[in-house]
Amino acid sequence: MKLEEDNKRIEEAVRDAEHFFWEEICVHFPEVRTGDLDPGTVFALNIAMENAVRIWLGYNAPDNSNTT
């Protein structure tokens, strides 16, 4: 059950972090007025972010989590 719980936490963390990521991008590109991005890129970004979190957890989690 731990892996399932970790996956849910990772998905939630990435969803929240992605919001702040795009917020910061908008700060640096204030002239952009839309948020369009093709679905394939959105999917690839999400997968990359989740994988990065899993790798980060593998190196840094106190219990050496099996999320990688």
C-alpha positions as CSV (number, residue, x, y, z in Angstrom):
1,M,0.0,0.0,0.0
2,K,2.9,2.4,0.6
3,L,3.8,2.6,-3.1
4,E,0.2,3.4,-4.0
5,E,0.1,6.1,-1.3
6,D,3.4,7.5,-2.5
7,N,2.1,7.6,-6.1
8,K,-0.9,9.6,-4.9
9,R,1.2,12.0,-3.0
10,I,3.5,12.5,-5.9
11,E,0.6,13.1,-8.3
12,E,-0.8,15.7,-5.9
13,A,2.5,17.4,-5.3
14,V,3.3,17.6,-9.0
15,R,-0.2,19.0,-9.7
16,D,0.3,21.7,-7.1
17,A,3.9,22.4,-8.2
18,E,2.9,22.7,-11.8
19,H,0.5,25.5,-10.9
20,F,3.3,27.5,-9.3
21,F,5.7,26.7,-12.2
22,W,3.4,28.2,-14.7
23,E,2.7,31.2,-12.4
24,E,6.4,31.9,-12.3
25,I,6.7,31.5,-16.1
26,C,4.0,34.1,-16.5
27,V,5.9,36.5,-14.2
28,H,8.8,36.3,-16.7
29,F,6.7,36.6,-19.8
30,P,3.9,39.1,-18.9
31,E,3.2,39.9,-22.5
32,V,1.8,36.4,-23.0
33,R,-2.0,36.4,-22.6
34,T,-3.0,32.8,-23.0
35,G,-2.0,29.4,-21.5
36,D,-2.3,27.2,-24.5
37,L,-0.1,24.1,-24.7
38,D,-0.6,21.0,-26.8
39,P,-1.8,17.9,-24.9
40,G,1.2,15.8,-25.8
41,T,3.6,18.4,-24.2
42,V,1.4,18.6,-21.1
43,F,1.5,14.9,-20.7
44,A,5.2,14.7,-21.3
45,L,5.8,17.5,-18.8
46,N,3.7,15.8,-16.1
47,I,5.5,12.4,-16.6
48,A,8.9,14.1,-16.4
49,M,7.9,16.0,-13.2
50,E,6.6,12.8,-11.6
51,N,9.7,10.9,-12.5
52,A,11.9,13.7,-11.2
53,V,10.1,13.6,-7.8
54,R,10.5,9.8,-7.7
55,I,14.2,10.0,-8.3
56,W,14.5,12.9,-5.8
57,L,12.6,10.7,-3.2
58,G,14.9,7.8,-3.9
59,Y,17.9,9.9,-3.0
60,N,16.5,11.9,-0.2
61,A,13.6,10.1,1.6
62,P,14.5,9.2,5.1
63,D,13.2,5.6,4.6
64,N,14.8,5.3,1.2
65,S,11.4,5.1,-0.4
66,N,10.8,2.5,-3.1
67,T,9.1,5.1,-5.4
68,T,11.9,5.0,-8.1
